[in-house]
Amino acid sequence: MLIHIAPRLLVPRSFPFACDLVDVQVKEFGLLLAGGHDVVARQPFPNKRYYVACRNKGRKATKGLLIDVPGQVPYFTVITRWKIAGEIVVQHRVEYVVLDDEFDAVTDDPVLWNGLCFEMGDFPNRVTDVLLQQAKERGCPLGLSSPRATFEPPSFDDRTRRPVSPVEICEQFRMPTIEPGRLLPRDNDIQSRLPSRELAFVVRAEEVNYG
């Protein structure tokens, strides 16, 4: 199964501090991707408040990561750690649930679940009532309902001026399967910054463990 995820951090407006990617872990696949080596934080969106994890190859800011896993995947857990201002660690844990086994790919970009026109591959709609309800519960339109870590400056210890506690964000996200062709980079606003297949992290069967 081809998995597309875009671990992302949203910072406040006019935020003056550096935001770095510590690592990305996918527990069930035995993946631990080190920031600055395997993965890096870049800004592929027009809204520069977003930082997104992408593979550390080349200079292009792509929208997320590809993971190639043998067989169908029922669920997986992604833990992303960000470092703010060189000091504050934000840990974002997302429990992904795959809702069906009809196709061989998934993405956490809900825009790609919609019916896509000929120029985008000509694919039918994959959005269900369950996914519309999920977006409603998350308080946003379907296309903006992707998982994200929203950073709000934490309280500080008056004596040490250090954060009182680490920032931890946990959420669950449900996804339909999609046709792998939806994930091909194409010359349009939605697909042009998708990572190409050769940038996928490949997981071997013996590394997969759902226990």
TIPATOR-387818 format. One line per 8 residues: number of its first residue (from 1); for each residue y, z, x of N, C-alpha, C. Coordinates in pm, 1 decimal, m for minus. Layout:
<atoms>
NUM> Y,Z,X,Y,Z,X,Y,Z,X  ...
</atoms>
This chain:
<atoms>
1> m119.4,0.0,84.5,0.0,0.0,0.0,124.4,0.0,88.0  221.7,m79.6,48.8,348.5,m84.4,120.9,447.2,8.9,51.2  497.7,105.7,125.9,586.6,208.4,71.1,726.4,191.4,129.4  825.4,181.1,41.8,965.2,175.1,84.3,1036.0,300.6,35.6  1087.7,378.2,129.3,1166.4,497.2,96.8,1296.5,491.2,175.4  1399.6,553.2,120.3,1529.7,555.8,187.7,1582.7,698.7,188.6  1530.4,785.0,276.7,1585.6,920.7,286.7,1735.5,913.6,312.6  1812.3,984.7,229.9,1957.3,969.0,240.4,2028.6,1102.4,224.6
9> 2143.4,1109.6,290.1,2230.2,1227.2,285.9,2366.0,1183.2,233.8  2419.9,1258.1,136.6,2553.6,1232.9,82.8,2643.6,1347.6,123.9  2753.4,1315.6,192.9,2845.5,1418.3,240.9,2974.6,1413.4,159.3  3056.5,1519.6,165.9,3182.8,1521.3,90.1,3280.0,1412.6,137.2  3377.0,1382.8,54.0,3480.1,1285.4,90.7,3557.9,1334.4,212.6  3596.4,1239.2,296.3,3675.4,1268.7,417.1,3607.6,1373.5,504.0  3476.0,1367.6,512.4,3399.9,1465.6,591.3,3413.7,1430.7,739.3  3467.0,1523.3,823.0,3501.8,1487.4,960.3,3391.8,1510.8,1063.2
17> 3276.1,1562.1,1021.9,3175.4,1605.1,1118.9,3061.4,1503.8,1133.2  2997.4,1506.6,1249.6,2885.5,1417.2,1276.6,2763.8,1455.8,1193.2  2686.9,1355.0,1152.7,2562.9,1376.1,1077.4,2451.3,1303.3,1150.7  2352.0,1378.0,1194.6,2242.5,1320.6,1271.8,2109.8,1344.6,1201.7  2014.2,1259.7,1230.4,1880.2,1270.8,1174.3,1791.4,1344.0,1273.7  1734.3,1456.8,1230.9,1644.8,1533.8,1318.5,1506.2,1470.6,1318.7  1446.0,1456.9,1201.2,1314.7,1393.6,1190.5,1280.7,1365.1,1044.9  1178.4,1283.0,1027.2,1123.1,1251.9,895.1,972.5,1273.6,903.2
25> 920.2,1356.8,814.3,776.6,1386.3,812.9,716.3,1341.9,679.9  601.7,1274.7,687.3,524.7,1241.9,567.4,389.9,1310.2,583.7  372.1,1420.5,514.8,259.1,1509.0,540.6,125.0,1440.2,521.6  107.3,1372.5,408.5,m22.9,1314.8,375.1,m65.0,1201.9,469.1  30.8,1143.8,542.4,0.2,1031.3,630.7,0.6,1071.4,778.1  22.7,1198.7,806.0,25.6,1245.1,943.7,139.8,1186.6,1024.4  249.6,1153.0,958.3,364.5,1092.7,1026.2,469.9,1197.5,1058.1  517.5,1199.5,1179.8,633.8,1278.7,1218.2,721.3,1188.1,1303.0
33> 830.3,1140.9,1245.0,917.8,1043.0,1307.7,1040.8,1113.6,1362.2  1060.3,1106.1,1492.2,1167.4,1179.9,1558.7,1299.0,1104.1,1551.7  1405.9,1176.7,1515.1,1538.7,1118.5,1513.5,1584.1,1079.6,1652.9  1647.8,963.6,1665.3,1693.0,914.8,1794.5,1586.1,841.2,1872.2  1461.4,853.6,1829.7,1350.9,784.2,1895.9,1282.7,686.8,1799.5  1218.3,741.3,1696.1,1151.4,656.6,1596.3,1247.3,610.6,1486.5  1335.3,701.0,1446.7,1426.4,675.0,1335.2,1568.1,715.7,1373.6  1665.1,664.1,1297.7,1805.3,693.4,1325.0,1882.2,690.8,1193.2
41> 1992.2,764.0,1186.5,2078.2,764.4,1067.6,2182.4,654.0,1079.7  2189.5,569.7,974.9,2290.0,464.3,971.0,2352.9,459.5,832.5  2453.2,372.8,816.3,2529.7,366.9,691.5,2527.7,224.5,635.0  2420.6,188.6,562.7,2408.0,51.6,511.7,2484.8,24.0,383.3  2536.5,129.6,318.0,2602.7,111.8,189.1,2754.1,99.3,206.4  2822.5,30.2,114.5,2969.5,27.6,118.6,3029.4,167.7,112.9  2966.2,258.3,38.9,3010.5,397.2,32.5,2965.4,468.6,159.6  3057.5,491.9,252.7,3023.0,547.5,383.0,3001.7,698.6,380.8
49> 2997.6,757.4,261.1,2957.7,898.0,251.2,2806.3,912.0,262.4  2735.1,800.7,253.8,2588.8,802.5,261.3,2540.2,774.0,403.3  2446.6,857.2,448.6,2370.1,830.4,570.3,2225.3,806.9,528.5  2161.8,704.4,585.6,2026.5,665.9,545.6,1937.7,656.9,669.2  1814.9,706.1,656.7,1718.6,695.9,766.2,1665.5,553.9,775.2  1669.0,495.8,894.4,1606.9,365.0,916.9,1537.4,364.5,1052.9  1452.4,266.4,1073.1,1378.1,259.2,1198.9,1473.6,230.8,1314.0  1448.4,293.2,1427.6,1536.5,280.7,1543.0,1501.2,155.6,1623.6
57> 1525.4,41.4,1561.3,1507.7,m87.2,1627.6,1625.0,m175.8,1590.1  1685.3,m237.9,1690.8,1800.2,m322.9,1664.1,1922.0,m241.0,1624.6  2025.0,m310.4,1578.4,2151.4,m245.3,1544.7,2184.9,m253.5,1395.9  2106.9,m329.9,1319.3,2137.0,m348.1,1177.8,2108.8,m220.5,1099.4  2201.2,m185.3,1010.6,2181.6,m69.1,922.8,2100.5,m113.7,801.9  1970.1,m88.1,804.6,1883.9,m126.1,692.8,1875.0,m12.6,591.7  1830.1,m48.3,471.2,1818.1,50.5,363.8,1678.9,113.2,367.6  1660.6,210.0,458.3,1539.6,289.4,455.4,1428.1,244.3,547.2
65> 1307.7,293.0,514.0,1189.0,278.2,597.6,1076.6,212.8,518.6  991.0,140.3,588.4,866.5,89.1,532.1,748.9,160.7,597.8  651.5,197.0,515.7,528.2,258.2,565.0,411.7,180.8,505.0  321.4,135.1,590.1,205.4,56.7,546.8,82.2,146.6,551.6  27.3,176.8,434.3,m83.0,272.4,422.1,m203.8,201.1,360.9  m324.9,221.4,414.3,m441.9,156.5,354.8,m475.7,214.0,217.4  m511.9,126.7,123.7,m553.8,170.7,m8.8,m438.0,210.3,m98.5  m472.4,252.6,m219.7,m373.3,300.0,m316.2,m331.0,443.1,m282.6
73> m206.2,474.4,m310.1,m149.6,606.6,m279.9,m110.9,673.7,m411.1  m169.7,790.6,m444.6,m134.7,858.0,m569.9,m8.0,942.3,m560.0  16.6,997.9,m442.7,134.9,1082.3,m421.3,153.6,1101.0,m271.6  273.3,1144.2,m232.1,300.4,1178.3,m92.5,428.5,1259.9,m87.2  445.0,1333.6,20.9,558.1,1425.4,36.4,637.2,1388.7,161.1  767.0,1371.2,145.2,854.5,1336.8,257.2,951.8,1452.1,281.1  954.7,1500.1,404.1,1048.2,1606.0,443.3,1141.3,1549.2,549.9  1268.3,1540.4,516.4,1369.2,1486.8,607.6,1463.6,1598.8,648.0
81> 1489.6,1608.0,777.8,1584.2,1709.3,826.9,1705.7,1639.7,888.5  1823.0,1682.0,840.6,1950.4,1632.0,889.9,2022.8,1744.9,962.1  2102.1,1708.6,1062.4,2184.0,1808.8,1131.6,2330.9,1772.5,1112.8  2406.3,1870.1,1061.9,2548.5,1851.2,1032.6,2631.6,1923.9,1137.8  2728.8,1853.2,1195.0,2819.9,1912.0,1294.0,2744.1,1974.9,1409.8  2626.1,1922.5,1440.2,2547.8,1973.3,1551.7,2490.6,2111.0,1531.4  2498.2,2164.9,1408.0,2459.9,2304.9,1388.9,2384.9,2331.2,1258.5  2433.3,2280.0,1148.2,2373.9,2310.3,1017.6,2258.8,2213.6,990.2
89> 2141.7,2267.4,962.1,2025.3,2184.5,931.0,2005.8,2178.4,779.7  1999.8,2057.2,727.2,1971.9,2033.7,585.8,1830.7,1976.3,575.4  1743.2,2046.8,505.6,1605.9,1998.2,486.3,1589.6,1946.6,343.8  1545.1,1823.4,333.0,1529.3,1758.0,202.6,1381.9,1725.3,182.6  1320.4,1787.2,83.9,1178.8,1766.8,54.3,1166.3,1691.2,m78.0  1099.2,1577.6,m73.9,1077.7,1496.9,m194.4,928.0,1478.9,m215.5  881.5,1521.1,m332.3,742.2,1499.4,m370.9,737.1,1373.6,m457.5  686.7,1266.8,m400.0,678.1,1138.5,m470.2,547.4,1130.1,m548.4
97> 555.4,1084.3,m672.3,438.0,1065.0,m757.2,434.1,918.2,m799.3  321.3,852.2,m772.3,302.9,711.7,m810.2,234.9,707.4,m946.8  296.0,639.8,m1041.6,254.0,648.7,m1181.6,138.7,556.8,m1220.4  108.8,455.5,m1139.9,2.2,362.2,m1177.4,m54.7,298.2,m1051.4  m155.5,214.6,m1067.4,m216.2,146.2,m952.9,m225.1,m5.0,m975.3  m128.4,m58.7,m1049.2,m132.9,m200.2,m1085.5,m100.6,m292.1,m968.4  m3.8,m251.0,m884.1,36.9,m334.3,m771.4,24.1,m256.7,m640.5  57.4,m324.4,m529.2,30.2,m269.0,m396.6,154.8,m226.4,m320.6
105> 261.8,m191.3,m391.6,383.1,m144.8,m324.6,457.4,m48.2,m415.6  543.1,33.5,m354.7,633.1,121.7,m429.1,766.4,127.1,m355.8  871.6,160.8,m428.9,1003.1,182.5,m370.3,1073.4,294.1,m445.5  1156.5,369.9,m374.6,1237.0,471.7,m443.0,1376.4,418.7,m478.3  1394.1,286.6,m472.2,1517.8,222.6,m517.8,1495.2,170.7,m659.7  1544.5,240.4,m762.1,1517.7,200.7,m900.3,1572.4,63.3,m938.3  1671.4,14.1,m865.9,1724.2,m119.4,m895.3,1613.4,m224.1,m882.7  1521.9,m202.3,m788.1,1414.1,m297.9,m764.9,1300.5,m285.2,m865.7
113> 1307.5,m187.1,m955.4,1208.0,m177.3,m1063.7,1242.9,m270.6,m1179.9  1368.2,m311.4,m1189.4,1414.2,m393.2,m1301.4,1356.9,m534.7,m1294.8  1369.7,m607.3,m1404.5,1340.2,m749.1,m1399.9,1436.6,m817.6,m1304.4  1383.8,m899.3,m1212.6,1466.0,m963.4,m1110.4,1471.0,m1113.9,m1134.1  1586.9,m1172.1,m1112.1,1608.6,m1314.3,m1136.9,1536.7,m1400.2,m1032.2  1541.8,m1531.8,m1051.3,1471.7,m1624.8,m962.3,1515.5,m1606.9,m817.1  1645.7,m1589.4,m794.4,1697.7,m1576.4,m657.9,1649.1,m1448.6,m590.5  1601.4,m1352.0,m669.6,1552.3,m1225.4,m615.1,1399.8,m1216.2,m622.3
121> 1334.9,m1327.5,m651.5,1189.5,m1329.6,m651.6,1125.4,m1351.0,m786.6  1204.3,m1342.1,m894.7,1154.5,m1368.8,m1029.9,1040.2,m1274.8,m1068.5  1074.5,m1147.0,m1082.7,974.7,m1045.9,m1117.5,1007.3,m982.4,m1252.6  904.5,m940.3,m1328.0,927.2,m878.3,m1459.3,970.6,m732.6,m1446.5  1017.8,m678.6,m1555.7,1063.6,m539.9,m1560.3,947.2,m442.4,m1542.5  967.7,m338.9,m1460.1,866.5,m234.4,m1440.3,915.7,m98.2,m1489.5  1031.3,m94.7,m1552.4,1089.1,31.7,m1598.7,1021.6,74.6,m1728.8  980.9,201.2,m1734.4,917.5,257.5,m1854.1,1004.4,369.0,m1911.0
129> 968.5,417.2,m2028.1,1041.9,528.7,m2089.0,1037.7,652.7,m2000.6  926.6,672.8,m1930.5,914.6,787.9,m1839.7,1022.2,781.4,m1731.7  1046.2,663.7,m1678.6,1145.0,647.8,m1572.0,1287.6,657.9,m1624.8  1310.9,609.0,m1744.8,1442.8,626.1,m1806.6,1471.1,773.1,m1833.3  1369.3,846.5,m1875.9,1385.3,989.5,m1899.4,1411.4,1062.8,m1768.2  1344.4,1020.9,m1661.9,1367.9,1082.5,m1531.2,1513.8,1066.5,m1488.8  1568.6,947.2,m1506.7,1709.1,924.6,m1472.1,1800.5,1011.5,m1557.2  1768.2,1024.7,m1684.6,1847.9,1109.2,m1773.8,1845.3,1253.8,m1727.6
137> 1727.6,1302.0,m1687.7,1715.2,1439.3,m1638.9,1792.8,1459.7,m1509.2  1805.5,1353.8,m1430.8,1879.8,1362.7,m1305.0,2029.7,1343.1,m1326.3  2069.5,1312.3,m1449.4,2210.6,1304.8,m1484.8,2284.1,1184.1,m1431.2  2213.8,1070.0,m1421.2,2279.6,951.0,m1369.0,2212.0,825.9,m1423.4  2277.2,710.0,m1413.2,2213.2,585.9,m1455.8,2087.7,559.0,m1373.3  1996.3,480.9,m1427.8,1870.6,452.4,m1359.4,1892.8,401.7,m1217.4  1984.4,307.7,m1200.1,2005.6,247.3,m1069.4,2057.8,341.8,m963.2  2109.8,457.6,m1005.4,2163.7,556.0,m910.6,2077.3,680.9,m901.6
145> 1954.4,673.1,m951.4,1872.3,794.4,m963.1,1779.7,819.3,m844.6  1799.9,748.9,m734.0,1717.1,770.2,m614.8,1730.1,913.0,m563.4  1626.1,964.1,m496.8,1638.4,1096.6,m434.2,1748.4,1096.7,m327.9  1817.9,1208.6,m316.3,1918.5,1220.5,m211.2,1944.2,1367.6,m184.1  1986.0,1394.7,m62.0,2030.9,1528.3,m24.6,2182.9,1528.5,m29.7  2238.9,1603.9,m121.7,2384.4,1615.0,m132.5,2428.6,1739.8,m58.3  2508.3,1720.8,46.3,2549.8,1834.3,128.6,2681.6,1891.3,79.2  2680.0,2019.8,48.9,2800.8,2095.9,19.1,2815.5,2200.6,128.1
153> 2934.0,2212.8,189.0,2950.6,2310.4,296.5,2904.7,2449.2,253.5  2813.4,2511.8,331.1,2759.9,2643.0,293.5,2855.9,2755.9,329.2  2821.8,2876.0,285.4,2900.3,2993.0,324.7,2868.3,3028.8,469.7  2964.3,3093.0,536.3,2948.5,3125.9,677.5,2958.9,3276.5,698.4  2889.5,3323.8,800.3,2899.2,3463.0,842.0,3036.3,3483.0,907.3  3114.9,3581.3,859.5,3250.9,3601.9,910.0,3253.3,3636.2,1058.7  3146.2,3700.9,1105.6,3145.1,3744.8,1245.0,3104.2,3632.1,1340.1  2998.6,3561.9,1307.3,2946.3,3459.5,1397.9,2996.3,3319.7,1365.0
161> 3050.9,3302.3,1244.1,3093.5,3171.7,1194.7,2978.2,3072.1,1189.3  2855.8,3122.2,1173.3,2738.5,3037.5,1159.1,2694.1,3037.7,1013.1  2623.0,2934.0,969.2,2577.1,2931.3,830.1,2492.4,3052.7,796.2  2511.6,3105.5,676.3,2435.6,3222.0,633.4,2287.3,3188.9,625.9  2250.9,3070.0,581.0,2110.2,3031.8,571.2,2098.6,2880.3,579.6  1981.7,2829.1,618.5,1963.0,2684.1,619.0,1975.4,2628.0,477.5  2011.0,2503.2,469.1,2022.6,2435.9,340.7,1890.4,2364.4,312.6  1829.1,2392.7,197.4,1702.8,2328.0,162.3,1712.3,2271.5,21.0
169> 1676.0,2146.1,6.0,1680.2,2075.9,m122.4,1540.2,2023.3,m151.7  1487.6,2053.2,m270.1,1353.5,2008.7,m309.3,1361.6,1934.0,m442.3  1288.0,1826.0,m454.5,1284.2,1752.1,m580.5,1155.2,1671.1,m590.7  1124.3,1630.1,m713.6,1010.8,1542.1,m739.3,1064.4,1409.0,m790.9  997.9,1300.5,m752.0,1044.6,1167.9,m792.8,925.3,1081.0,m829.2  928.4,1025.4,m950.7,819.5,940.3,m1000.0,856.8,792.8,m985.2  757.1,712.6,m948.6,780.7,570.1,m923.0,668.6,486.2,m982.2  700.6,365.4,m1029.7,595.5,270.8,m1067.7,551.7,191.5,m944.8
177> 434.5,131.9,m950.3,402.2,34.9,m846.4,479.3,m94.4,m874.5  500.7,m171.3,m768.8,570.7,m299.6,m780.4,498.8,m404.1,m694.8  532.3,m529.1,m716.8,480.4,m636.2,m633.8,544.4,m627.9,m494.8  465.2,m640.4,m386.8,522.9,m633.3,m252.0,635.3,m734.2,m228.9  632.6,m846.6,m300.0,736.0,m948.1,m281.5,875.6,m901.7,m317.1  887.0,m797.7,m398.3,1020.3,m744.1,m430.2,1088.6,m686.8,m306.1  1008.7,m648.3,m207.4,1061.8,m582.7,m88.5,1095.0,m680.4,23.9  1082.5,m810.2,m0.9,1120.7,m908.3,100.2,1272.8,m916.2,109.9
185> 1328.4,m907.8,231.6,1473.5,m925.6,244.6,1515.4,m1065.0,198.3  1615.2,m1070.3,112.1,1668.4,m1197.4,62.9,1820.6,m1192.1,70.4  1882.1,m1308.2,61.4,2026.8,m1318.6,78.1,2098.5,m1284.3,m52.1  2098.7,m1154.0,m84.5,2175.6,m1104.8,m198.8,2215.3,m960.6,m170.5  2301.9,m905.7,m252.5,2356.8,m772.7,m226.4,2250.8,m663.1,m229.0  2144.6,m681.2,m305.0,2044.9,m575.6,m322.1,1935.9,m580.4,m215.9  1889.5,m700.0,m182.5,1773.5,m712.2,m93.0,1807.4,m746.5,51.6  1931.6,m780.3,81.2,1963.5,m830.5,215.4,1945.8,m725.4,324.2
193> 1959.4,m599.0,289.2,1946.3,m494.0,390.4,1813.5,m418.0,381.6  1718.4,m471.7,308.9,1585.2,m411.9,310.4,1522.0,m431.6,448.1  1444.1,m334.6,496.8,1377.1,m353.0,625.8,1269.1,m460.7,616.0  1254.0,m540.2,719.8,1151.7,m644.6,720.6,1014.1,m584.1,747.0  909.9,m657.8,709.4,772.7,m606.0,716.5,734.7,m564.2,858.7  785.3,m633.7,958.9,749.0,m599.1,1096.8,807.4,m465.1,1141.4  898.5,m408.2,1063.4,954.2,m276.5,1095.4,874.7,m162.9,1031.9  765.9,m195.2,963.9,687.2,m91.4,896.1,614.5,m2.2,996.3
201> 608.6,126.2,964.7,521.6,219.0,1036.4,381.6,205.5,976.0  282.4,178.8,1058.6,146.6,153.1,1010.8,63.1,280.2,1023.8  2.1,320.0,912.8,m82.0,439.8,908.0,m228.1,396.4,902.7  m312.1,455.9,986.4,m455.5,425.8,984.7,m526.5,509.4,878.5  m639.9,459.9,830.4,m713.0,526.7,722.6,m749.4,669.4,759.4  m786.8,692.5,884.6,m828.3,827.3,926.4,m711.8,925.5,933.1  m588.7,875.6,926.3,m471.6,963.5,930.1,m428.8,1010.0,791.2  m485.4,951.0,686.7,m447.2,984.8,549.3,m527.0,1104.9,501.8
209> m456.1,1205.0,449.3,m522.0,1328.7,404.1,m444.4,1386.0,286.2  m507.8,1386.8,168.6,m444.4,1442.0,49.4,m490.4,1584.6,20.5  m558.2,1646.3,116.1,m610.2,1781.9,94.9,m503.1,1888.3,105.0
</atoms>
